[in-house]
Amino acid sequence: MRFFGLKSCDTCRKALKSLQAAGHAPTVIDVRADGVSDADRAQIVARFGDAAINRASTTWRGLTDDEKAGDPATLLAAHPTLMKRPVIANGDVWTIGWKPNVQAVYLGN
């Protein structure tokens, strides 16, 4: 299981703690410190498309209108913290965010 997130993100910290409490041992990839590989970024955009962009983020609000109109893959390459978090990859199962439907996948709730 791979966990793409930010160490400073409250939602990511909560999700990681819950996953570990449920017996999972995810490999954590901090999108700011570690970066996201081209292959992983392509997979995230292929699976989630435009939903991979966090439009509520401070980074998003700081972009120009031209930048906001850009391709999600290009935006994520230039600004990895724009990624909606966390993205969890567990084999062929990929999820984004930490809403109850995602929690159910990993926690069985």
Helices and strands as residue ranges (DSSP letters): E 2-5, H 10-21, E 27-30, H 38-48, G 49-52, H 58-61, H 65-68, H 72-78, G 80-82, E 87-90, E 93-96, H 100-107
